[in-house]
Amino acid sequence: MLTKKQVVRFMAILLIVCSIFLTWQWFDSKEWLRDVGLLFHQPQWLVFMFVIYLLSFLLKAAAWRIYAGPEVRFSIYFHAISYSLLVNHVLPVKAGDGVRAGLYMKQGGKSWEEAFHSVAVMRLLDMLVLAGIGGIGIVRLGLPSSWIWVTVLAGGTLILATAHYLPVIRKIPFIAKHSAYFHLKMLSGKGIVIIGLIALSWILEAGVIFAVARMIGLQLGTISLVWANSMTIAGQIFHITPGGIGTYESTMSGSLVLLGVDGKDAYRAALVSHTFKFLFAYTLGVYSLVRMPLRWREMKTWIGRLTSHKKPSLNGNARKDD
């Protein structure tokens, strides 16, 4: 039986192969440079993309702060997300969450267990919200598998809502402890606010593909583009290249084609929007490096803790820094 890691790697390779085929069929360096040039020839759209994309990360930081605790400065949450974005666009593995948790641990005075828990929950909520948006879109499109998607989403939500009460969870102290904290936060009034902020952040992120679509003349509604963006980001779980190169182009192009966009135009839009996101990640990352500097040795250590899957201390007394 294939392991989860092997399945992810297989899907990632499959998407990259699809991207290589699309690139071979449609990529034109002169056309790409001309499309990217539109960002600078129409600065109003460039400013719009930058502001709305930045705002989406500010909302993610706000949601994380509500969940993890207001005693830690907002800037720490924001810079931790910024570093995560930068690392994911530099390394061929999705290791940014290790740096995100590590910075929060160091600057927020938390244990690794606390930091990793909050980051993991935020990622879980991200995927839940993206799945919800994706499910709504699939139902609206009337795809044959829409009922399967809705069933899986409803089942996942039910499991999250009742996990704390399951005997198998209660028998494992480490999982039971974090499950209890999750339910304490998410089943309160704060849970609605957190989910709302995360959902709004993903809706705003679709502003990037919205602007690109307008610049290259694609006539798609806002709701359709929010769905396409959500499906693309959800596809980034299959991440084995810097910034998800290949995976992003395949999933975004495929989503736009399902919405009725010509294949070549869909690929152009995916390529330009991904180019902008790379530029944004590096720009924001440099800002965080200046405002809240980190040494590579620290980041490497935190990434190692994440990728090695080491279990944190069950008593919550893990070291606060390495």
Order of alpha helices (4+ residues) and beta strands (2+ residues): alpha-alpha-alpha-alpha-alpha-alpha-alpha-alpha-alpha-alpha-alpha-alpha-alpha-alpha-alpha
